[in-house]
Amino acid sequence: MPLIIAATDFSDVAENAIHYACKLAVAVEAEVMVLNCYSLPVVFSDMPVPSPIVDTEKLATDSMKEQLVKFHAEYPQLSITSSVVYGDIVEAIEEFAEEHEGPMLVVAGNDYNNDTSVWIESTLLHAMRDLEYPVLAVPAGTDYTQVRKIGFAYDNTYAGSDMALLELREFAEKLNAELHVFFAHHNVMEDEKLGEINAAAQQILAPVNPLYHVFYEQDVDTAIQDYAAKYNIDWLVVMPRKHSFIEGLFHKSHTKVMVNHCGMPLLALHHN
């Protein structure tokens, strides 16, 4: 059975994302693992102090037990497990995947309204950029509803995107969702194939009959937000990689603006 990993820092935003992950798991018949990666507080002192590792680990473990009691009670039909580990979320998930089948999805809360949030500025963006598995950022307060339309902001460059495109197709199939592909053309007057997506991407996505939309605006953020609103998109999908028009979205300020204005979960797929 496929696995969804729900990352948590035990905040309200993260708890909401776990609820989202659980409801999504019910819809796609998946299991859920709630994951907390803790770090040690930095202590500046000339005096010897007790090691904080035991207290930090115990606090995280106790918080996890409390949350699992609630989630087991609310979603008795789901298999929900947990893991509390020290260190980095990307390393923790990669180590887990070495011993088990990798997750179909990693879900994390996105506290985009909090400008001082350490979670959004480090952990979430780190996972979205560097984790090889799909990462879904769920905005604060977003409840799960059936995913009927998925929008994919694509740079129309096939090289290295075959695995991401296959994952995108699988999500559309699992969710029985309509797929909209948004892509940019910069040389409008010179391009003889204006409005066409590359043939290799078309072939991979063909089984789900996507709808293609071309745009010419220089402001990528605004163009994608407008398309997402126009077509009532439920999930917005991006593929972060260097040297593409989409790369700018993954500067932290651009990501906050996009999620804030679109008001929807943002799914990051990764090139191979």
N, C-alpha and C positions, 0 to 999 in steps of 0.2 A: 504494500500500500504506500502511495506517495507520502512524503513528509513535508510539513510546513514548519519552519523554525520561526518562533515569535520572540524577538529580542526584547528584553526589558531592563529598565533601570529603576523599576518599581514606582515610577511617576504615574500620575493620572493619564498622561498622554500615552505612555507605554501600555498601561492597562487597557485603555480603549483599543489600542492596536491589537492586543491579544484577543479581545472580544471579536474584532474584525477577522483575525486569523481563524478563530474557532468557527465562526459562521461560514467563512469561505471553505474551511475544511469539510464542513457538513455538506456544502454544495458540490464539492468535487470528490468527496469520499476519500479524504486524506487524514493522516494522523498529525498531531501537533506536539512539538517540543518547545517548552518555554525556556529560553536561555538567558542567563545573566552572567556577564563578564565584569568582575569587580577589579578595582585597583586599590593600591594602598594610599592613604593620605600622606602628603609630604609634611614631615615634622622638622622644624628648625630649632635645635636646642643644643646647648653645651652639656646638659645633664643627661645621664642615661635614662631612657624611657622604655617602658615595656613594648615589645613588638606589637604593632597594631594588627598583624595579619590574622590572629585568631579571632579578635573581636570583629574585624571586617568580614571575615568569612562566615562567622556565626550570624551576624546581622543579615547578610545576604541569604543565607540558608533558611533562617527563620522567616524572613519576608517571603521567600519562595514558597515555603510550606503553607503560609497563610493564603497566598494567592491561589495555589493549587486546590485548596479546599473549596474556594469559591467557584473556580472554573469547573471542577469535577461535578459540583452540585448543579451548575447551570447548564452544562453540556454533558449529561450522563451517557449520551450515545457516542461520544468521542473518546478515542484513546489519547490521553494527554499525559506526557511525561515532562521532566524538567532536568536542567543541568545548571549547576553553579560552578563557574571556573574562574581562575585568576588569569588576567591578561587581556589580550586583544581579541575583539569579536571575529575579525577575519581569520586570524590564526586558529581560534577555537573551532570555527566552523570547518576550516580546511582539515584540521586534525580529526574532527569527528567524521568527515567524509572519507578519510583514509581507512577507517575501520567499518564504516557503514555506507549504504548507498546515499549519495548526496541528496540534499533537499531539493524539492521542486521549486521552492520559494522561501525567501527570508522576508519576514514582515517586521517593520519597525515603526514606531510612532514618530511623527514629524511635528515638533512644536514650533511651527513657523512664525508664530506671533511673538515668540520670546527672543528678543535680540541678544540676550546674554546666555542663551541655552548652550551648554557645552555639548549636549547630545547632538543637536543639529549641526554644530560647527565642526565636530570632530568625528564621533562614532558613526553617525548616519551617513555623512558624505564619504567617509573612509570606506564604508561597506559598499556604497553605491558605485564608487570608482573602482575599487580593488577586488571585491569578492567575485569569484567566477560564476556564482549562482545568481539567479534573478533576485532582485531586492525591491520590495514594494514599500514605499514610504506613505504611511497613512496620516493625513492631516488630523490635527487635534479635533475631537468632536465628530469625526466622520463615522457614521454607522454603516454597516455592510448592507448593501442592497444588490439585487441580482445585476451582474455585469452584462449589460446588453450590447454596449458599444465600446470598442477599444480603438483608441487613436494612436498611431505610431508616427513619431517625428523622425523621418529617415533622411540621411544625407545622400541617398541614392548612389552610394559607393559600395559595390558588392564585396570587394576584397576584405576578407576577414570577418564577414558578417553572416556566413552561412549558418553557424550554430545558433546565433541570436535569432535569425529568421525562422529556423526550425522551432525554437522555443516559443516564439511569438505565435506561430501557427498552432502549436500544441495548446497554448493558452486559449486561443480563439475556439479551438475544437472542444476543449474541456468545458469551457464556459458557455458554449453555443452562442458566442457573441459575434456581432457584426464588426468587421475589421475595416478601419479607415486609415489609409497611409497618406501622410502629408509630407511633401518633399519640395525642395526649393530649386529653382533655376535662376542662376545669376546672369548668364549671358543670353538674355531673352532674344535679342535680335539675331544672334549668330547661331543659335541652336536649331538645327533642322528637325530634331526629334522632340520639340517642345512638348512637355506634358507627359512624356513617357518615362516609366520606371525601367531600370535595367532588366534585361531579359532573364538573368539568372535569379534575381529576386522574384520576378514574376512567376517563374516556374515553381519555386519553393512555396510561395504563398497561394498559388492558384487553387488548391483544394478548398480553401475557405472563402473563395470569391471576394477578395478585398475590393474596396472602392478607393480609387486613387484621386488625390487632390494636389495640384501644383500651386505654389505661391511664389511671388516675386519680391515681397517686401524685404528690405534690408534688416529691419528689426525682427529677428527670429522669434524672440520671446512673444512679442505682440501678435505676430502672425499665427503662431501655434495656439495661443490663448483664444484668438478669434475663431479659429477653426474648431477648437474643442467646444466652445460655447455654441457655435452654429450647428454642429452635428450632435449635440447633447452627449458628449463622450463621458463614459464612466471611469475608464482608466486611461491615463496618458502614458505612453511607452517611449523611452528614449534609449539610445545606445551610445554611451560615452566612449569616445576614442579621440586620439589626437588628430590634428590636421583636418577637422571637419567642421561644418557650420554648427553642428550640435555641441561642439566642445565648450563653447562659451556658456552653455546652460549649466555647466557643472562648476562654475565659480559659485561659491556659497550664496552670494547675494542674488544671482540670477535664479538659482533653484528656489530660494525663498519667495521671490517675486512670482515665479511661475505657479508654484503650488498655492500660494495665497490667492492669486487672481483666478486660477482655474477651479480651486476648491475641490480637488479630486485626488485620489491616490496616484502616485507617480511611480511607474515600474521601470527599473533600470535593467536592461539586458546587456550582455558583454560580448565584444568581438573576440574571436579566437586568434 
